């Protein structure tokens, strides 16, 4: 389980009672100075390597959350760390008023792995969705959208327009696009019936993450592509969570053999460093002054992203995600537990649906050294780093069986 951590200095010299005081101080400061928007677990993390993280007491955990599908190449991958360090010594920020070599190199790399034509850089998944929506409206001259029930596309005002869950939307109504129509996921006929002359785009997650790791019927996305072609409607794929090897291919669209007009990406793009982007097919692009981002495509983010892409290639993480995902799901399906309704997923994006709220399972697993995430109330979402080993997977399954 150990990933050869370098022993932190504070753990060498700090007595247990002082560690408790440090823990209490951190929680107190957070409660006092940070807006309390998160339901945090009672855990202060200090280090991470590969698929393992360590808290300030020195306890280690197998991380099946990975920053919510961010740390695909593992925590603090040496290549990503070196790339950030080297770039920080040369250039940290200059804005997009100027060219930088590393941004051009990353744009070329992203075009190669996405199969698209051009990219726009931003800083997060929600920003990427906003950019995709703006580009669809700008290019089509239309204003409405079709999105799926149980979708999650972000928490900014624009991305909330196409996010389904009422607890996210209702406090901020009316959204930017009050013309969004929500239809059942994996129902192509519902999309056909909902499209109007004012529909700019259909926006979908190829696999719904926050909604419960929901996987569509095999032909669904192809049918949606055909409908969009017939009606002159843009198709946007939100690959923020499913990208960069998470499902066993570079992007989940490759699993279904469907090309969108625009796709959003973020999370794993920078190997843990914050970044977002959209990619668009030939003929779709912002013009000068039509969109911008001060920090989008900054040198540090580009260095981290280039390094992360190279790690995925050199370490064969696409194949590893597919093989270890199949191994993981096989082990989970072999658990004979009445609580389990279904195990579903692709690659290392796995959902374990259980019969009751799963927060107690998350708490139990944490006590036994495994970090899990509960989504859609009763689904355990497993999105570990792609570098997780079979031995670590075995440990996770053993803990889940006990839970």
Secondary structure, DSSP 8 states (H G I E B T S, - for coil): --------HHHHH--HHHHHHHHHHHHHHHHHHS-------S--EEEEEBTEEEETTS-EEEESSHHHHT-TT-BT-HHHHHHHHHHHTT-S---TTS--HHHHHHHHHHHHHH--SEEEEESSHHHHHHHHHHHHHHHH---EEEEETT----SSHHHHTT---HHHHGGG-S-S-TT-EEE-TT-HHHHHHH--TTEEEEEE-SEETTTTSEE--TTHHHHHHHHHHHHT-EEEEE-TTTTTTTTSSSSTHHHHT---SEEEE-GGGGTTS--EEEEE-TT----TTS---SSTT-HHHHHHHHHHHHHHHHTTHHHHHHHHHHHHHHHHHT---TTEEEEEEETTEEEEEESS--HHHHHHHHHTTEE-EEETTTEEEE---TT--HHHHHHHHHHHHH-
